[in-house]
């Protein structure tokens, strides 16, 4: 559990288009086996410490002839941003994906000192 000081809690959120592979025959649409897409997201302001980040699918367009297999998560969370990681596997064919995200964490205090 992350304890936050109630004076400076920041909430940032957004949505990003991860890929559109059906347009150009990309790996998520034409490939098979393990596949992944990573996209870096930068926060609108820096946090004091790495925030808690949640990601979700806000749109996905999939082929109906194969099983729907997908995983989405936040990785490499820092005070300035994180990576959205989308994965699929086997014969799943995904045309396009959009993800939404929310970060909640402690913002820097005006009187914070950095000694070193």
C-alpha positions as CSV (number, residue, x, y, z in Angstrom):
1,X,0.0,0.0,0.0
2,X,1.2,3.5,-0.9
3,X,0.5,6.2,1.8
4,X,0.1,9.6,0.3
5,X,0.3,13.0,2.0
6,X,-3.2,14.6,1.4
7,X,-1.8,18.0,0.7
8,X,-0.2,17.2,-2.7
9,X,-1.9,14.3,-4.4
10,X,-1.8,14.4,-8.2
11,X,-4.1,12.6,-10.6
12,X,-3.1,12.4,-14.2
13,X,-4.9,10.5,-16.9
14,X,-5.1,10.1,-20.6
15,X,-5.7,7.8,-23.6
16,X,-3.4,6.7,-26.3
17,X,-3.7,4.8,-29.6
18,X,-1.3,1.9,-29.3
19,X,-1.4,0.5,-32.9
20,X,-3.4,0.0,-36.0
21,X,-1.8,-3.1,-37.6
22,X,-4.6,-4.0,-40.1
23,X,-3.8,-1.0,-42.2
24,X,-0.2,-2.0,-42.9
25,X,-0.2,-5.7,-42.2
26,X,1.6,-5.4,-38.9
27,X,2.5,-8.2,-36.6
28,X,-0.6,-8.0,-34.3
29,X,-2.8,-8.6,-37.4
30,X,-0.8,-10.9,-39.5
31,X,1.6,-12.7,-37.0
32,X,1.2,-15.6,-34.6
33,X,2.8,-16.6,-31.4
34,X,3.9,-14.2,-28.7
35,X,3.7,-10.5,-29.7
36,X,3.9,-7.2,-27.8
37,X,3.7,-3.5,-28.3
38,X,5.2,-0.9,-25.9
39,X,4.4,2.8,-25.8
40,X,6.0,5.4,-23.6
41,X,3.7,7.8,-21.8
42,X,4.9,11.0,-20.2
43,X,3.0,12.6,-17.3
44,X,1.9,16.2,-17.6
45,X,4.0,17.0,-14.4
46,X,6.6,15.0,-12.4
47,X,5.6,13.2,-9.3
48,X,7.6,13.2,-6.0
49,X,7.8,9.4,-6.1
50,X,6.6,6.9,-8.8
51,X,2.8,6.9,-8.7
52,X,0.4,4.1,-8.9
53,X,-0.6,3.6,-12.5
54,X,-3.6,1.7,-13.9
55,X,-4.2,0.9,-17.6
56,X,-7.2,-0.5,-19.4
57,X,-8.4,-1.2,-22.9
58,X,-10.6,1.6,-24.1
59,X,-11.0,0.2,-27.6
60,X,-10.0,-3.0,-29.4
61,X,-10.8,-4.3,-32.8
62,X,-10.3,-8.1,-33.1
63,X,-10.8,-10.8,-35.7
64,X,-13.9,-12.9,-34.8
65,X,-12.3,-16.1,-36.3
66,X,-9.7,-16.5,-33.5
67,X,-9.8,-16.5,-29.7
68,X,-9.5,-13.1,-28.0
69,X,-6.2,-13.2,-26.0
70,X,-4.8,-10.0,-24.5
71,X,-2.8,-8.6,-21.6
72,X,-2.3,-4.9,-20.9
73,X,-0.2,-3.4,-18.1
74,X,2.0,-0.6,-16.9
75,X,5.7,-1.2,-16.7
76,X,8.8,0.9,-15.9
77,X,6.8,3.4,-13.8
78,X,8.9,6.5,-12.8
79,X,8.2,9.9,-11.6
80,X,8.0,11.2,-15.1
81,X,6.1,8.5,-17.0
82,X,5.7,4.8,-17.7
83,X,5.3,2.2,-20.6
84,X,2.0,0.7,-21.6
85,X,2.7,-2.9,-22.6
86,X,0.1,-4.8,-24.7
87,X,0.6,-8.5,-25.4
88,X,-1.1,-11.3,-27.3
89,X,-0.2,-14.8,-28.3
90,X,-1.1,-17.9,-30.3
91,X,-3.3,-17.2,-33.4
92,X,-5.1,-14.1,-32.0
93,X,-5.5,-11.4,-34.7
94,X,-5.8,-7.8,-33.4
95,X,-6.5,-5.0,-35.8
96,X,-6.1,-2.0,-33.4
97,X,-6.0,-1.0,-29.8
98,X,-6.5,2.1,-27.8
99,X,-5.6,2.3,-24.0
100,X,-6.7,4.6,-21.2
101,X,-4.6,5.2,-18.1
102,X,-4.7,6.9,-14.7
103,X,-1.8,7.8,-12.4
104,X,-2.3,8.7,-8.7
105,X,0.6,9.8,-6.6
106,X,2.3,12.4,-4.4
107,X,3.5,15.6,-6.1
108,X,6.6,17.4,-5.0
109,X,6.3,20.0,-2.2
110,X,7.4,23.6,-2.9
111,X,9.7,23.4,0.1
112,X,11.3,20.0,-0.7
113,X,15.1,20.1,-0.5
114,X,17.4,18.1,-2.6
115,X,20.8,18.0,-0.9
116,X,22.6,15.7,-3.3
